[in-house]
Amino acid sequence: MLESMFNPRRLEKGPWKMFFIGIVYASLSLLLVKWFFAGDSVLSQNSGILVVTFCVMFILPFMYY
């Protein structure tokens, strides 16, 4: 749903805009991982790989547009 707010072809012309969108996606994935997996002791120890996984899932529509 977030990718519908930003046109990837238009963002190719302004790389600074994509940088800030990346910061938003990274922050959102960090917050989601901390919120969903805070109670689980095993997944909270390995939260770094989950943050990377969530970031990749957010960016996939931009890669295949």
DSSP file (Angstrom, degrees, kcal/mol; ACC not computed):
  #  RESIDUE AA STRUCTURE BP1 BP2  ACC     N-H-->O    O-->H-N    N-H-->O    O-->H-N    TCO  KAPPA ALPHA  PHI   PSI    X-CA   Y-CA   Z-CA
    1    1 A M    >         0   0    0      0, 0.0     3,-0.9     0, 0.0     4,-0.4   0.000 360.0 360.0 360.0 -34.4    0.0    0.0    0.0
    2    2 A L  G >>  +     0   0    0      1,-0.2     3,-1.4     2,-0.2     4,-0.5   0.840 360.0  61.9 -66.8 -31.4    2.9    2.4    0.7
    3    3 A E  G 34 S+     0   0    0      1,-0.3     3,-0.5     2,-0.2    -1,-0.2   0.717  91.5  67.1 -69.8 -18.1    4.3    2.0   -2.8
    4    4 A S  G <4 S+     0   0    0     -3,-0.9    -1,-0.3     1,-0.2    -2,-0.2   0.714  94.8  57.9 -73.4 -18.3    1.1    3.4   -4.3
    5    5 A M  T <4 S+     0   0    0     -3,-1.4     2,-0.4    -4,-0.4    -1,-0.2   0.736 107.3  51.2 -79.6 -22.8    1.9    6.8   -2.7
    6    6 A F  S  < S-     0   0    0     -4,-0.5    -1,-0.1    -3,-0.5     3,-0.1  -0.956  74.6-141.8-121.8 132.1    5.2    7.0   -4.5
    7    7 A N     >  -     0   0    0     -2,-0.4     4,-1.9     1,-0.2     3,-0.4  -0.824  10.2-154.2 -90.0 115.2    5.8    6.6   -8.2
    8    8 A P  H  > S+     0   0    0      0, 0.0     4,-1.1     0, 0.0    -1,-0.2   0.838  92.8  55.3 -61.2 -33.7    9.2    4.7   -8.7
    9    9 A R  H  4 S+     0   0    0      1,-0.2     4,-0.5     2,-0.2     3,-0.2   0.878 109.9  46.1 -67.5 -35.6    9.8    6.2  -12.1
   10   10 A R  H >> S+     0   0    0     -3,-0.4     3,-0.8     1,-0.2     4,-0.5   0.843 108.9  55.9 -73.3 -33.0    9.5    9.7  -10.8
   11   11 A L  H 3< S+     0   0    0     -4,-1.9     3,-0.4     1,-0.2     7,-0.4   0.701  92.4  70.7 -74.6 -18.3   11.7    8.9   -7.8
   12   12 A E  T 3< S+     0   0    0     -4,-1.1    -1,-0.2     1,-0.2    -2,-0.2   0.815  97.1  52.5 -64.8 -28.5   14.5    7.7  -10.1
   13   13 A K  T <4 S+     0   0    0     -3,-0.8    -1,-0.2    -4,-0.5    -2,-0.2   0.726 113.3  44.2 -79.3 -21.9   15.0   11.4  -11.1
   14   14 A G    >X  +     0   0    0     -4,-0.5     4,-1.2    -3,-0.4     3,-0.9  -0.772  63.1 176.6-123.9  86.2   15.3   12.5   -7.5
   15   15 A P  H 3> S+     0   0    0      0, 0.0     4,-1.8     0, 0.0    -1,-0.1   0.765  78.5  63.8 -65.0 -23.2   17.6   10.1   -5.6
   16   16 A W  H 3> S+     0   0    0      1,-0.2     4,-1.8     2,-0.2     5,-0.2   0.869  99.8  53.1 -67.7 -33.5   17.3   12.2   -2.4
   17   17 A K  H <> S+     0   0    0     -3,-0.9     4,-2.0     1,-0.2    -1,-0.2   0.906 108.2  50.0 -64.9 -40.5   13.6   11.6   -2.3
   18   18 A M  H  X S+     0   0    0     -4,-1.2     4,-2.2    -7,-0.4    -1,-0.2   0.842 105.6  58.0 -66.7 -32.7   14.3    7.8   -2.4
   19   19 A F  H  X S+     0   0    0     -4,-1.8     4,-1.8     2,-0.2    -1,-0.2   0.927 108.6  44.7 -61.2 -45.2   16.9    8.2    0.3
   20   20 A F  H  X S+     0   0    0     -4,-1.8     4,-2.1     2,-0.2    -2,-0.2   0.850 110.9  53.2 -70.7 -33.4   14.2    9.6    2.7
   21   21 A I  H  X S+     0   0    0     -4,-2.0     4,-2.7     2,-0.2    -1,-0.2   0.886 107.3  53.3 -65.7 -37.6   11.7    7.0    1.7
   22   22 A G  H  X S+     0   0    0     -4,-2.2     4,-2.5     2,-0.2    -2,-0.2   0.885 107.3  50.9 -62.4 -39.2   14.3    4.4    2.5
   23   23 A I  H  X S+     0   0    0     -4,-1.8     4,-2.4     2,-0.2    -2,-0.2   0.906 110.8  48.9 -64.4 -40.8   14.7    6.0    6.0
   24   24 A V  H  X S+     0   0    0     -4,-2.1     4,-2.5     2,-0.2    -2,-0.2   0.930 112.8  47.0 -64.2 -45.2   11.0    5.8    6.5
   25   25 A Y  H  X S+     0   0    0     -4,-2.7     4,-2.4     2,-0.2    -2,-0.2   0.899 112.8  49.1 -64.5 -40.3   10.8    2.2    5.4
   26   26 A A  H  X S+     0   0    0     -4,-2.5     4,-2.2     2,-0.2    -1,-0.2   0.912 113.1  46.9 -66.1 -41.7   13.7    1.2    7.6
   27   27 A S  H  X S+     0   0    0     -4,-2.4     4,-2.5     2,-0.2    -2,-0.2   0.905 112.3  50.4 -65.6 -40.9   12.2    3.0   10.6
   28   28 A L  H  X S+     0   0    0     -4,-2.5     4,-2.4     1,-0.2    -2,-0.2   0.907 111.1  47.8 -64.3 -41.5    8.9    1.4   10.0
   29   29 A S  H  X S+     0   0    0     -4,-2.4     4,-2.3     2,-0.2    -1,-0.2   0.886 111.2  51.4 -68.3 -36.9   10.4   -2.1    9.7
   30   30 A L  H  X S+     0   0    0     -4,-2.2     4,-2.3     2,-0.2    -2,-0.2   0.927 112.0  46.4 -63.8 -44.4   12.3   -1.5   12.9
   31   31 A L  H  X S+     0   0    0     -4,-2.5     4,-2.2     1,-0.2    -2,-0.2   0.901 112.4  50.3 -65.3 -40.8    9.2   -0.4   14.8
   32   32 A L  H  X S+     0   0    0     -4,-2.4     4,-2.9     2,-0.2     5,-0.3   0.905 111.3  48.1 -64.8 -41.0    7.2   -3.3   13.5
   33   33 A V  H  X S+     0   0    0     -4,-2.3     4,-2.3     1,-0.2    -2,-0.2   0.925 113.6  46.9 -66.4 -43.5    9.8   -5.9   14.5
   34   34 A K  H  < S+     0   0    0     -4,-2.3     4,-0.5    -5,-0.2    -1,-0.2   0.875 116.6  45.4 -64.8 -35.5   10.1   -4.4   18.0
   35   35 A W  H  < S+     0   0    0     -4,-2.2     3,-0.3    -5,-0.2     4,-0.2   0.925 120.1  36.5 -75.1 -45.1    6.4   -4.3   18.3
   36   36 A F  H  < S+     0   0    0     -4,-2.9     3,-0.3     1,-0.2    -2,-0.2   0.887 126.6  33.0 -76.0 -39.4    5.6   -7.8   17.0
   37   37 A F  S  < S+     0   0    0     -4,-2.3     3,-0.2    -5,-0.3    -1,-0.2   0.143  83.2 102.6-110.7  19.0    8.5   -9.8   18.3
   38   38 A A  S    S+     0   0    0     -4,-0.5    -1,-0.2    -3,-0.3    -2,-0.1   0.845  83.8  50.1 -70.2 -32.9    9.3   -8.1   21.7
   39   39 A G  S    S+     0   0    0     -3,-0.3     2,-0.6    -4,-0.2    -1,-0.2   0.689  93.3  83.1 -80.2 -18.7    7.6  -10.8   23.7
   40   40 A D     >  -     0   0    0     -3,-0.2     4,-1.9     1,-0.2     5,-0.2  -0.772  64.5-157.9 -91.2 121.9    9.4  -13.7   22.0
   41   41 A S  H  > S+     0   0    0     -2,-0.6     4,-0.9     2,-0.2    -1,-0.2   0.862  89.5  46.0 -70.2 -35.8   12.8  -14.4   23.5
   42   42 A V  H  > S+     0   0    0      2,-0.2     4,-1.1     1,-0.2     3,-0.3   0.944 116.7  42.1 -72.7 -47.8   14.3  -16.2   20.5
   43   43 A L  H  4 S+     0   0    0      1,-0.2     7,-0.2     2,-0.2    -2,-0.2   0.798 109.4  58.3 -72.6 -27.5   13.0  -13.8   17.8
   44   44 A S  H >< S+     0   0    0     -4,-1.9     3,-0.8     1,-0.2    -1,-0.2   0.808 103.9  53.0 -71.8 -26.7   13.9  -10.7   19.8
   45   45 A Q  H 3< S+     0   0    0     -4,-0.9     3,-0.3    -3,-0.3    -1,-0.2   0.830 115.0  40.9 -72.8 -31.3   17.6  -11.9   20.0
   46   46 A N  T 3X S+     0   0    0     -4,-1.1     4,-0.9     1,-0.2     3,-0.4  -0.183  75.7 126.6-106.4  38.5   17.7  -12.2   16.2
   47   47 A S  H <>  +     0   0    0     -3,-0.8     4,-2.1     1,-0.2    -1,-0.2   0.721  59.5  71.1 -72.6 -19.6   15.7   -9.1   15.4
   48   48 A G  H  > S+     0   0    0     -3,-0.3     4,-1.9     1,-0.2    -1,-0.2   0.922  99.2  45.5 -62.7 -44.9   18.4   -7.8   13.1
   49   49 A I  H  > S+     0   0    0     -3,-0.4     4,-2.1     1,-0.2    -1,-0.2   0.834 111.4  54.1 -68.8 -30.7   17.7  -10.3   10.4
   50   50 A L  H  X S+     0   0    0     -4,-0.9     4,-2.5     2,-0.2    -1,-0.2   0.876 106.2  51.9 -69.3 -36.8   14.0   -9.7   10.8
   51   51 A V  H  X S+     0   0    0     -4,-2.1     4,-2.3     2,-0.2    -2,-0.2   0.921 110.9  47.8 -63.8 -43.1   14.5   -5.9   10.2
   52   52 A V  H  X S+     0   0    0     -4,-1.9     4,-2.3     2,-0.2    -2,-0.2   0.902 111.2  51.5 -63.5 -40.7   16.4   -6.7    7.0
   53   53 A T  H  X S+     0   0    0     -4,-2.1     4,-2.1     1,-0.2    -2,-0.2   0.915 110.7  47.3 -62.8 -43.8   13.7   -9.0    5.9
   54   54 A F  H  X S+     0   0    0     -4,-2.5     4,-2.0     2,-0.2    -1,-0.2   0.894 110.9  52.1 -65.8 -39.2   11.0   -6.4    6.5
   55   55 A C  H  X S+     0   0    0     -4,-2.3     4,-1.8     1,-0.2    -2,-0.2   0.915 109.7  49.2 -61.9 -42.6   13.0   -3.8    4.6
   56   56 A V  H  X S+     0   0    0     -4,-2.3     4,-1.5     1,-0.2    -1,-0.2   0.901 109.4  52.0 -64.7 -40.1   13.4   -6.1    1.7
   57   57 A M  H  < S+     0   0    0     -4,-2.1    -1,-0.2     1,-0.2    -2,-0.2   0.872 110.5  48.7 -64.6 -35.5    9.7   -6.8    1.6
   58   58 A F  H  < S+     0   0    0     -4,-2.0     4,-0.2     1,-0.2    -1,-0.2   0.852 114.3  45.2 -70.2 -33.6    8.9   -3.1    1.6
   59   59 A I  H >X S+     0   0    0     -4,-1.8     4,-1.3     1,-0.2     3,-1.1   0.647  87.4  89.6 -87.9 -16.2   11.3   -2.4   -1.2
   60   60 A L  H 3X S+     0   0    0     -4,-1.5     4,-1.6     1,-0.3     3,-0.4   0.856  82.5  56.0 -53.4 -41.7   10.3   -5.3   -3.5
   61   61 A P  H 34 S+     0   0    0      0, 0.0    -1,-0.3     0, 0.0     4,-0.2   0.850 106.7  51.9 -61.7 -29.5    7.6   -3.3   -5.4
   62   62 A F  H <4 S+     0   0    0     -3,-1.1     3,-0.5    -4,-0.2    -2,-0.2   0.823 107.6  52.0 -72.8 -30.4   10.2   -0.7   -6.3
   63   63 A M  H  < S+     0   0    0     -4,-1.3    -1,-0.2    -3,-0.4    -3,-0.1   0.834 116.8  36.9 -75.2 -31.6   12.6   -3.3   -7.7
   64   64 A Y     <        0   0    0     -4,-1.6    -1,-0.2     1,-0.2    -2,-0.2   0.174 360.0 360.0-108.9  17.3   10.0   -4.9  -10.0
   65   65 A Y              0   0    0     -3,-0.5    -1,-0.2    -4,-0.2    -2,-0.1   0.476 360.0 360.0 -80.2 360.0    8.1   -1.8  -11.1
